[in-house]
Amino acid sequence: MTKKALIVWGGWEGHTPLASGEAVRDMLQNNGYEVDLEPGTRALGDPGLGRYDLIVPMITQDVIAKDELSNLVATIAEGTGLAGFHGTMGDSFRQEPDYQFMVGGQWVAHPGNIIDYRINITRPDDPVMEGISDFDYHSEQYYMHVDPAVEVLATTTFSGKHCDFVEGVVMPVVWKKRYGRARVFYSALGHEANEFKVPEMYRIFERGALWATR
């Protein structure tokens, strides 16, 4: 049976939500999915949301109606997968702790803005990370508040160059978790759509999304 995915996009344009959504749409279609790409949050309130096997939020710094949020959370808890990246899932609805509990983390800072930093693979045995070694990355280095229950697949270490009091802090970058019956996947990589041209970033998110799919 063909897998079905919903991508919702919107919010802050600096994260290129539509272009990123189109990149993920093409990625999933290449893996045989049927994909709906919808603007805003309205689709998340659909009573039939559970017909999707995967939901990918692509919305930064926005608001969501209470009924839409409760429908989304209930749908994920029942088994529809959730996958996303960077601020388009990790900084979507700042005033909604139920959403953050489901995702497993919330963005709070990126000292130095666009910088060079290193990604360290902590679970090379995990299928999402298979064949991927530590690599350098040029983007925002996310400092996040993270649920200690997540399964961390990759981390980054803050040098202190741009914020001296976080020197040496090891921060999760990629994780997996469970929420109810669902699988949830998150990667902090992907500030703009052009980062999908980085092979490691692309493979990590592609594998994570496939893993999260019901």
Disulfide bonds with the S-S distance in Angstrom:
none
